[in-house]
Amino acid sequence: MTAAGNSVFPMATTKKYRNLTLGLTTAAVLAAGVGAAHADLVTGRTPASASASAKQSGWDGVTREQVQIDFGKGWVTKAELTYPSAAKGRLPLVIFLHGSGHNDMNQTLPDGAGSTFVPLAQAASREGFATLRFNKRGVTDIGPVESTDPAQLMPKNPYRQIQLDAASVVRFAARSPKVDPGKIFLLGHSEGTNVAANLAAEPRKFGIPKPAGVVEMGVVGKPIKDLLTFQIHGRLLVQLHDEFDVNGDGQLTATEATDGLIAQPKEVADQFRAILLTGRKVKASTDKNHDGRIAIDAEAGPVLRAATGIDQYPNVPGLEPYVVNYAIDLGRFPTVTQALPKFTGPTLLLNGENDVQTPARAALAADAAVAAAGNKDHKIVIYPGMAHTMNITPKFTPAFGEPDKQVITEIQSWLKSHR
């Protein structure tokens, strides 16, 4: 679900599609009401006997209903509708929209790193909101556990199908007796920021009520081709500038190159060493002008372009065919920067300053576009030291983690002010 950020070349970032996010990978105009979901409410509620464990897990005082949502085309997905147990009447609701890949309703992170959505849903519950989390098409259970049906895991137009499935979730929520249909908020992470912006920009075309607000984390503010080019190629040059070029002159001596490899993960060190050094000297084939230094952009840059194969986009070596198809399909739709300005409701954009999947600069551009469209209720926060999963972690070798407490508090406060 999030990009495999410990690697520099794409071959290591595409071993498992669910480890991509938009940010990484990674149509026809929709008629109102197409593909309306069918509710199969309620398959279960949290029993009273579970109250002790609920308190420990953060769900104390929250009712959790296991529901099902019909996405059409033979797929009924599991979801969880939660709401404060003591609440009366219809409630404002937050719908959670995942990053790219086959994610479960919690957006469970790899390596036992927790989940993206559970702590945010619990924070929303503390402010009196209902929440709705769902498994993406092709995901059968928490884990995530994936279906064996390739038609569900890899639909023909994957991003368009993700949009349609998200719209089905919104329609399902709007019919719930627990939900105020005029107070449905969309909270997206990575790919989900693009989905939320697309739905909010044209709700009638998706057959959904206008969202009450949009929250975006890890903002897809640039076209997928630009993001993938940065993730696969550009970030390598940024890393050479940031971590190797101590005197900031844009060139690397043999000493700078050698020192830059210190404390790098072995795979990263080996890959950079192969283009920078031969023994204790700079690599002659990279040092085109033979001045004993490697110009990061002019000399290392072309070598890295060739090594990554980025100029073959979208058919970049190492990208699985489905990911290529996904990128092509996503490229047909507006980015957050293009879509969100069409939405007149409140927006909150959050991005990590260390994000090398969806760079903070793209989030700033998206917020500026929202402001230029005349939206007065918009806010952006860029968090120092945070990467794509909104946790504090190294920039170029990020570790997965749940959203930092600062992020949770910001979202909770924003929801409270817009309840």
Secondary structure, DSSP 8 states (H G I E B T S, - for coil): ----TT-SSGGGG-S-GGG-BTTB-------TTTT---B---SEE--GGGHHHHHHHT-TTEEEEEEEEEEETTEEEEEEEEEETT--S-EEEEEEE--SSS--TT-B-GGG--BSHHHHHHHHHHTT-EEEEE--TTEEETTTEE-S-HHHHS-SSHHHHHHHHHHHHHHHHHH-TTEEEEEEEEEEETHHHHHHHHHHH-HHHHT----SEEEEES---S-HHHHHHIIIIIHHHHHIIIII-TT-SSEE-HHHHHHHHTTS-HHHHHHHHHHHEETTEE-TTT-TT-SSSEEIIIIIHHHHHHHHTGGGTTS-TT--HHHHHHHHHHTTS--HHHHGGG--S-EEEEEETT-SSS-HHHHHHHHHHHHHTT-SSEEEEEETTB-TTSSB--SSS-------HHHHHHHHHHHHHT-
